[in-house]
Amino acid sequence: MIRCLAIFLLSLCELLPTEPVSVFPDSLIDVIPDDADTAHGFLSGRLYDMKRLKVGIPVEVSPEKVRHCLSAFEQSGSTSALRRFYRHPEVQYISALATQPKRSDTEWRVYVYQGVVQAPMHGRFRFVGIGNDCLIVRFNHQTVLNSRAGKPAYSAEMEVEEGKLYPIELLSTNALSGTDGCILFTESFTERGEPEGKLRLFRTGMNGPQPGIMHYWQQRMSQTVCPPDDTPIWCVHCPQQESL
């Protein structure tokens, strides 16, 4: 019996990753900070691989399981439904969520990013986002945007105070169709209470996506997309990577 147990443990070890590798979309990668101080200014993120349990054992996955995890996050921001799956050890930091849609050879992945951001202005605005397969945005402890299948989604109108801190959580996944691709904008409202008609990339730092990615989304959106330099910076405080 001991011999059988040893063989089982050896076979299990072969399923576990031998060393961490970068598994995040290249267009999302800004830096990998060396310490916590450097991490300030970036949303922190984790990757969940739904093809494996958290100990590394392969498991069958289905769209129903994915939808269950998305629903749990949408309702409460909790990643508890994802924690039974393998979480990649590498923490990634981003200052903008912008990737050009493409077919991925690594399906069934869920990316979760979060942090606490400081509003750069006072006034009313809304989020505008596209997720393929899915992009869910939670702001100030509420789900405000849910885009599916590459269709634009708009949050309700919200008001923020300049300098005030707001928690934010972002979830994107390619788990339903195997296609990566998402972007998140903000849009201000005029004094008359009408949408400004100009989309600005939601970003938390000076670094932005590659020019080709912004060009793609400028062609895709029906509204004006401002250059990344013409966008306010939502400074990040206290990355919350441990709770992901």
TALIN-V759766 format. One record per backbone hydrogen bond with DSSP energy under -1.0 kcal/mol. CO is the residue of the C=O (numbers start at 1). NH is the residue of the N-H. E is the energy in kcal/mol with one decimal. If there is no record, write none. Layout:
BEGIN
<<CO	NH	E> <CO	NH	E>>
END
This chain:
BEGIN
<<1	5	-2.3> <2	6	-2.2> <3	7	-2.1> <4	8	-2.2> <5	9	-2.3> <6	10	-2.2> <7	11	-2.2> <8	12	-2.1> <9	13	-2.1> <10	14	-1.3> <12	15	-1.1> <25	28	-1.9> <26	29	-1.0> <35	39	-1.4> <39	42	-1.7> <43	94	-2.2> <44	114	-2.3> <45	92	-2.0> <46	112	-2.5> <47	88	-2.4> <48	110	-2.4> <49	52	-1.4> <49	86	-1.0> <51	59	-2.5> <52	86	-2.2> <53	56	-2.3> <57	53	-3.0> <62	66	-1.8> <63	67	-2.7> <64	68	-1.9> <65	69	-1.9> <66	70	-2.5> <67	71	-2.5> <68	72	-2.1> <69	73	-2.0> <70	74	-2.6> <71	75	-2.1> <72	76	-1.8> <73	77	-2.4> <79	82	-1.2> <82	85	-2.2> <84	54	-1.8> <86	49	-2.8> <92	45	-2.8> <93	30	-1.2> <94	43	-2.6> <95	204	-2.4> <97	184	-1.3> <102	180	-2.4> <108	50	-2.6> <109	174	-1.6> <110	48	-2.9> <111	172	-2.3> <112	46	-2.4> <113	170	-3.2> <114	44	-2.1> <115	168	-2.7> <116	237	-3.9> <117	166	-3.0> <119	163	-2.8> <123	160	-2.5> <124	189	-1.9> <125	158	-3.1> <126	187	-2.4> <127	155	-2.6> <128	185	-3.5> <129	153	-2.4> <130	183	-1.9> <131	150	-2.7> <133	149	-2.4> <134	173	-1.5> <135	147	-2.9> <136	171	-2.3> <137	144	-2.7> <137	145	-1.5> <138	169	-2.5> <142	139	-2.9> <145	137	-2.5> <147	135	-2.3> <148	151	-1.7> <153	129	-2.2> <158	125	-2.8> <160	123	-2.1> <161	164	-2.1> <164	119	-2.5> <166	117	-3.0> <167	140	-3.1> <168	115	-1.9> <169	138	-2.9> <170	113	-2.9> <171	136	-2.6> <172	111	-3.4> <173	134	-1.3> <174	178	-1.9> <178	104	-3.0> <180	102	-2.0> <181	132	-2.5> <182	99	-3.1> <183	130	-2.1> <184	202	-2.6> <185	128	-1.9> <186	200	-2.7> <187	126	-1.8> <188	196	-2.9> <190	193	-2.0> <194	190	-3.1> <197	224	-1.4> <199	226	-2.9> <200	186	-2.8> <203	234	-2.7> <210	213	-1.1> <210	214	-1.5> <211	215	-2.4> <212	216	-1.9> <213	217	-1.9> <214	218	-2.3> <215	219	-1.7> <216	220	-1.3> <217	221	-2.2> <224	199	-3.7> <227	230	-1.9> <233	235	-1.2> <235	118	-2.7> <237	116	-1.1> <240	243	-1.5> <241	244	-1.2>>
END
